[in-house]
Amino acid sequence: MQLEVTGELWFWKGPAPWHFVTVPERQSAELEAASAMVTYGWGMIPVEAAVGATQWPTSLWPKDGLYLVPVKAWVRKAEGLELGDVVAVRLSVDL
């Protein structure tokens, strides 16, 4: 399954802070439909993510009926991403 999602880069300040892009509702529904085939627990979905020329393995986090794409510091640096930027993320899910 190949998806391209676009969303704002935001910061979660929790006990273990992360930067995320939220997968929109329509694509989250597609991922939810496939999740039983690919999740390794807690609803997490392993993916290959890409922004611009930068690609990395990660897992989508389920949250409030949507999925979150964690965007690592080295990815943000490589692509010059800042909080609030609208980011296009390509996702590849191995079904």
LINDAZI-V149513 format. One record per residue. N is the residue number from 1. PHI is phi in whole degrees, 0 to 359 (NA if undefined). PSI is psi in whole degrees, -180 to 180 (NA if undefined). NEAR is the number of other ideal C-beta (glycine too) atoms within 12 Angstrom. Layout:
N PHI PSI NEAR
N PHI PSI NEAR
This chain:
1 NA 129 23
2 244 131 19
3 226 148 30
4 239 126 22
5 238 151 35
6 231 133 21
7 196 170 30
8 279 138 24
9 283 123 31
10 228 165 24
11 243 131 21
12 254 122 19
13 270 7 11
14 310 -171 11
15 301 -28 6
16 235 91 9
17 296 144 14
18 217 158 24
19 254 141 34
20 222 159 33
21 239 130 42
22 274 132 30
23 285 127 38
24 300 163 25
25 305 -47 16
26 299 -48 16
27 290 -33 30
28 298 -38 30
29 295 -39 16
30 297 -43 24
31 295 -42 38
32 300 -40 24
33 297 -32 18
34 266 -9 25
35 299 -36 28
36 298 -27 13
37 277 -19 15
38 233 -16 24
39 293 147 23
40 252 11 15
41 132 156 13
42 56 16 13
43 80 2 24
44 292 139 22
45 240 117 39
46 289 136 28
47 218 164 36
48 255 121 23
49 251 153 36
50 213 138 26
51 230 123 35
52 58 -127 20
53 268 1 11
54 259 129 24
55 234 144 20
56 204 150 27
57 278 140 19
58 202 -173 31
59 226 141 29
60 281 139 41
61 258 127 31
62 284 138 22
63 203 118 21
64 53 42 12
65 83 -1 15
66 239 177 25
67 241 150 42
68 245 138 36
69 259 113 45
70 286 132 33
71 245 108 39
72 291 157 25
73 302 -44 17
74 293 -29 15
75 290 -46 29
76 301 -42 25
77 294 -47 15
78 299 -34 17
79 258 2 26
80 65 37 14
81 272 140 29
82 235 157 16
83 309 138 18
84 88 -13 13
85 296 143 22
86 272 123 18
87 241 133 32
88 265 122 23
89 242 127 41
90 266 132 26
91 238 135 38
92 238 120 24
93 249 126 32
94 277 103 16
95 272 NA 18
